[in-house]
Amino acid sequence: MTQSYEAIFENNRKWIEFKLSQDPDFFGQLAKTQNPEYLYIGGSDSRVVAEEITGVSSGQFFIHRTIGNVVHTLDMNSTAVIQYAVEHLKVKHIVVCGHYQCDGVKAAMTSQDLGLLNPWLRNIRDVYRLHLMELDAIADEGKRYDRLVELNVLEQCINVTKMACVQERYLLEEYPIVHGWVFDLRTGKIIDLKIDFEKILKDIQKIYNLTDSNWIMNRKAK
């Protein structure tokens, strides 16, 4: 265990040497203000590292991770991250990325008392309830889990869109755009669920509009 811990610092030393060999001013540039175009909201799973699976370098993603990639509007951590990314960093894209074989999704489909995790996983159970007929019609358990992963990503994208800061900036600048991805641990592929962001806006506008404006009409009038 001690050797594993100490290896981290040795790896860090080697990483510094490598970066400086590629660009002597790498850390000078890195220390300057960040200007990412993407907010990446993913799961906490140790196997899914945003920069690694996408091949982006430091500073390109602003990252937030939660169990089950859940975005709950009563979670001050998630809402603060989103508001900071939208209002201050001016990100152009918000990505919610789930992954197949997600332990959080599997736990949410299990009849088991998980203590403090219960209220958090209830958000995923609610997604299951909303799509109960579709999911229960899938006989294969693995495929059912996979589909719930996808539906959970969609619902979390909707939760992002419910936020006033996202709506208000989109009205002014037509950004940010919300995307839903799923990472497949079995193949290494990122799957774009091709969420129709404008359709989501239109569908939820009557209930969740916090701007007293017609989002879609205002955009088309520009």
WOPE-V999011 format. One record per run of one state. SS is the DSSP state (H for helix, E for strand, C for the rest). FROM is the first residue (numbers start at 1). TO is the last residue. If there is no record, write none. Layout:
SS | FROM | TO
SS | FROM | TO
//
This chain:
C | 1 | 1
H | 2 | 22
C | 23 | 25
H | 26 | 30
C | 31 | 37
E | 38 | 43
C | 44 | 49
H | 50 | 54
C | 55 | 60
E | 61 | 66
H | 67 | 69
C | 70 | 75
H | 76 | 87
C | 88 | 92
E | 93 | 99
C | 100 | 102
H | 103 | 108
C | 109 | 116
H | 117 | 130
C | 131 | 131
H | 132 | 136
C | 137 | 140
H | 141 | 161
C | 162 | 163
H | 164 | 173
C | 174 | 176
E | 177 | 183
C | 184 | 189
E | 190 | 192
C | 193 | 196
H | 197 | 208
C | 209 | 214
H | 215 | 220
C | 221 | 222
//
